Amino acid sequence: MNDYLRSLKGRKQKWFGLKLPVKAALAQPYLHPMLRTVAPHINGIKVGRLPAPIGLTEVRGRAGGAGFYLVDPFRCEIAKEFYWGKGRRTEAEDAFALDLMVELSRDADVFLDIGAYTGVFTMAVLAANPAAVAHSFEIIPAVVAGLEKNVVRNHLGDRVSVHPTGVGKPGTTMQVPTGDGGSALPSFYGTGMDFGSGAEVRFTSLDELLPDLPAGNPQVTVKIDVEGAENDVLDDGRELLGTLQPDILCEVLDDRAQPEQLMRILDRFDYHYYLVGPDHLIAHDEIVPDPHFRDWLFTTKNPEDMRVAGYPVR
């Protein structure tokens, strides 16, 4: 087995060991104020990738008119975006996707956050909808700890079930690193990677979650961010898809997706496809991975129904 963390790609992502000391230096009180002043005025730089101050313990975010907290922005890649974006995600399409999920979940009974990372979607959705509960799934132990801290900080312990498991093919397992990821909590580990050692994580399926949902016909919304494994998530969730027909916000990466298989699963349940742009949805007859925009909305609502409901569709 080739250990991803020892591969050339894995080592390059850590700048061959230099990323953490560089990041720590830029986060120090004697350098960060200058970085904060100068960086937003440099063309081409994505400020959301720059470090937050090393002593900052939390940031306040907002989405869909509701506020929430994310802890440890020096370590959490999403929290630091809210620091640089002054309470919003720094990329327009990411901010719009979060607002979209919040709006779609206004009347939801249950929110499923699959690939939750530290839980920004969980925190935002539950902040805007005080009646909803969430099931949040994350496979990396250090990230699970960050997710649990955010649940506690937002006083959501009685409304969020944190699952340190994967969602996909039930009964399968994989090894995941037990370290903290170096310069930041890792946000890009997925089932397509092999690791030489670590904790064994088991996988469940969407359909296995059905008995844990409220009785009757609960309204459910879903967010999926699993680094190219979305087909496995949905393929073993056909009963849930057919029964509840949830709105689904799903990351589809242009270099990892298998759109034909994904459409074979969703077409059976009459889903429509919308690429999430910077401030609008783009209706598509097929899923065509985009090199810039990663998120797609899958819903049984057609474009006219979406427009009537107030969503910006082109």
MARLUM-844702 format. One record per residue (C-alpha): residue in three letters; x, y, z. Coordinates in steps of 0.25 Angstrom, whole numbers, plus 5000, padded with zeros to 4 digits. Layout:
REM MARLUM-844702
ALAXYZ
...
This chain:
REM MARLUM-844702
MET500050005000
ASN500550144996
ASP500450245008
TYR499850365002
LEU500450455013
ARG501850405008
SER501550424993
LEU502050544985
LYS500650604984
GLY500450594999
ARG501850645003
LYS501650764993
GLN500350805000
LYS501150825012
TRP502250895005
PHE503150785008
GLY503050825023
LEU503150975022
LYS501651005022
LEU501451005037
PRO502651095041
VAL502351195030
LYS500851195034
ALA501251205049
ALA502151325046
LEU501051405038
ALA500051375049
GLN500951445060
PRO500551575065
TYR501751645060
LEU501551605045
HIS500051585044
PRO499551725045
MET500351765033
LEU499851635025
ARG498451675029
THR498651815023
VAL499451785010
ALA498851645006
PRO497451695001
HIS498051794992
ILE498951694984
ASN498351644971
GLY498151494970
ILE498351454984
LYS497251374991
VAL497251435005
GLY496451325010
ARG497651235009
LEU498451325018
PRO498651295033
ALA497751355044
PRO498451415056
ILE499051305064
GLY498351355077
LEU496951365071
THR496051265078
GLU494751275070
VAL494051355059
ARG492651385057
GLY491951355043
ARG490651375037
ALA489851315026
GLY488451335022
GLY488251445033
ALA488651355044
GLY489951355052
PHE490851245058
TYR492251225063
LEU493451145058
VAL494551115067
ASP496051115065
PRO496251185052
PHE497751165052
ARG497551015050
CYS496151015043
GLU496251045028
ILE494751095028
ALA494851175040
LYS495951255035
GLU495151285023
PHE494151355032
TYR495251435038
TRP495751485025
GLY494351505020
LYS493851575032
GLY492751475035
ARG492551415021
ARG493351315013
THR494351385004
GLU493951324990
ALA492551364985
GLU492151234981
ASP492451174994
ALA491651275001
PHE490551264992
ALA490551104994
LEU490451125009
ASP489351225008
LEU488651134998
MET488651015007
VAL488151095019
GLU486951145010
LEU486651005005
SER486650955020
ARG485751065026
ASP484650965028
ALA485450835029
ASP485350735040
VAL486650675038
PHE487950725032
LEU489050615028
ASP490450675027
ILE491250565020
GLY492750605020
ALA492450715030
TYR493850755033
THR493750845045
GLY492250865043
VAL492051005036
PHE490850955029
THR490250885041
MET490451015050
ALA489851105039
VAL488651015036
LEU488250995051
ALA488551145054
ALA487451185044
ASN486451065047
PRO486351045062
ALA485350925059
ALA486350845051
VAL487350735056
ALA488550695049
HIS489450565047
SER490850605043
PHE491850505038
GLU493350525038
ILE494450415037
ILE495750485042
PRO495850485057
ALA496550615059
VAL495450685050
VAL494350605058
ALA494950675070
GLY494850815064
LEU493350785059
GLU493050745074
LYS493650875079
ASN492750955069
VAL491550875074
VAL491850915088
ARG492151055085
ASN490851075078
HIS490051005089
LEU489550895079
GLY489850775087
ASP488450725088
ARG488150755073
VAL489450695066
SER489850545065
VAL491350545062
HIS491650415054
PRO493150385053
THR492850295042
GLY492850295027
VAL491650295018
GLY491650195006
LYS491750045004
PRO491249995018
GLY492149895025
THR493449945018
THR494550015026
MET495850095023
GLN497050145031
VAL497050295033
PRO498250375040
THR498150405054
GLY498950535054
ASP498550675053
GLY498950695039
GLY500150785041
SER499850935037
ALA498250915037
LEU497250815040
PRO497150735027
SER496050755018
PHE496350675006
TYR496550535011
GLY495650435004
THR495350285001
GLY496150294988
MET497450314997
ASP498250205004
PHE498950225017
GLY500050145023
SER499450145037
GLY498450205046
ALA497050185052
GLU496050085045
VAL494750165041
ARG493550085037
PHE492550125027
THR491050125028
SER490050165017
LEU488950265015
ASP487850155015
GLU488450105029
LEU488150235035
LEU486650235031
PRO486250165044
ASP486850275052
LEU486050385045
PRO484650435050
ALA483450355047
GLY482550385036
ASN483150465024
PRO484150565030
GLN484650675021
VAL486150645019
THR487250725013
VAL488650675010
LYS490050725008
ILE491150635002
ASP492650675001
VAL493350545000
GLU494550574991
GLY493950494979
ALA493250374986
GLU491850434985
ASN491450324975
ASP491650224987
VAL490850314996
LEU489650324987
ASP489750184981
ASP489450124995
GLY488450224998
ARG487350194988
GLU486250154998
LEU486450295005
LEU486550364991
GLY485250294987
THR484550315000
LEU484950455004
GLN485450524991
PRO486350614999
ASP486950734993
ILE488450704992
LEU489650804991
CYS490850724986
GLU492250754982
VAL492650694969
LEU494050704966
ASP494450714951
ASP495650624953
ARG495050514961
ALA493550514958
GLN492850404950
PRO491650474945
GLU491050364937
GLN490850274949
LEU490350394957
MET489250424947
ARG488850274946
ILE488550284961
LEU487850414961
ASP487050404948
ARG486350284954
PHE485750384964
ASP485450504955
TYR486550594960
HIS486850724953
TYR488350774952
TYR488750914956
LEU490250964956
VAL490451064967
GLY491051194962
PRO491551314970
ASP490051374972
HIS489151284964
LEU488851144960
ILE489051094945
ALA488050984941
HIS488750874933
ASP488150744926
GLU489350674930
ILE490450674941
VAL491650734934
PRO492750754945
ASP493250904944
PRO494750934946
HIS494351054955
PHE493051034962
ARG493050904970
ASP491650904976
TRP490350854970
LEU488950854975
PHE488150724972
THR486650744974
THR485350684969
LYS484850834967
ASN484950874952
PRO485451014948
GLU484151084948
ASP483751034962
MET485151084967
ARG484851224961
VAL483451224967
ALA484051194980
GLY485051314979
TYR486351244975
PRO487151314964
VAL487251204953
ARG487851234939
